[in-house]
Amino acid sequence: MMKWSDKNSDMAGTQAAMLRATRKAINEAKLRGELVPQWRDGKVVWVRPEEVELPPEPEDQAAPAKR
């Protein structure tokens, strides 16, 4: 994941938030059997959610904490 300088520290959580939102949208599309848009080779194409490659989920966010 990208490292943010002190000058842009207020933007540090933006990339992580966008990735969480993308994972949620893809999971919902899987449940509904819907295609999702993805940018490939300079154009938008509709693909099955299983075809979308995302970076691995950080271990500290992979599973909800148990109490």
C-alpha positions in Angstrom: 0.0 0.0 0.0 1.1 3.6 -0.7 3.0 5.5 2.0 1.8 9.1 2.6 4.0 12.0 3.5 3.3 14.2 6.5 2.0 16.8 4.1 -0.8 14.4 3.0 -1.4 12.6 6.2 -5.1 13.5 6.2 -5.4 11.3 3.0 -3.7 8.3 4.6 -6.9 6.4 5.2 -8.5 7.1 1.9 -6.9 4.2 0.0 -7.8 1.7 2.7 -11.4 3.0 2.8 -11.8 2.8 -1.0 -10.5 -0.8 -0.9 -12.9 -1.8 1.9 -15.8 -0.3 -0.1 -14.7 -2.1 -3.3 -14.5 -5.4 -1.4 -18.0 -4.9 0.0 -19.4 -4.0 -3.4 -17.8 -7.1 -5.0 -19.1 -9.4 -2.2 -22.6 -8.0 -2.7 -22.4 -8.6 -6.5 -21.3 -12.2 -5.8 -24.4 -12.7 -3.6 -26.7 -11.3 -6.3 -25.0 -13.0 -9.2 -24.2 -9.7 -10.9 -21.4 -8.6 -13.1 -19.1 -5.7 -12.0 -17.3 -3.1 -14.1 -13.6 -3.1 -14.3 -11.1 -1.0 -16.3 -9.0 -3.3 -18.6 -6.8 -2.3 -21.5 -8.1 1.2 -21.7 -11.8 0.5 -21.5 -14.5 -0.6 -19.0 -15.6 -4.2 -19.3 -18.2 -6.2 -17.2 -16.7 -9.2 -15.5 -17.7 -11.8 -12.9 -16.8 -10.7 -9.4 -14.5 -13.8 -9.1 -12.3 -12.4 -11.9 -11.5 -9.1 -10.0 -8.0 -9.2 -8.5 -7.6 -7.1 -5.3 -4.6 -6.8 -3.0 -4.7 -9.2 -0.1 -6.6 -8.0 2.9 -4.4 -6.9 5.8 -4.3 -9.5 8.6 -5.6 -7.0 11.2 -8.8 -6.4 9.2 -9.2 -9.9 7.7 -11.5 -11.2 10.5 -13.5 -9.3 13.1 -12.1 -9.3 16.5 -13.8 -11.7 19.0 -14.6 -10.5 22.5 
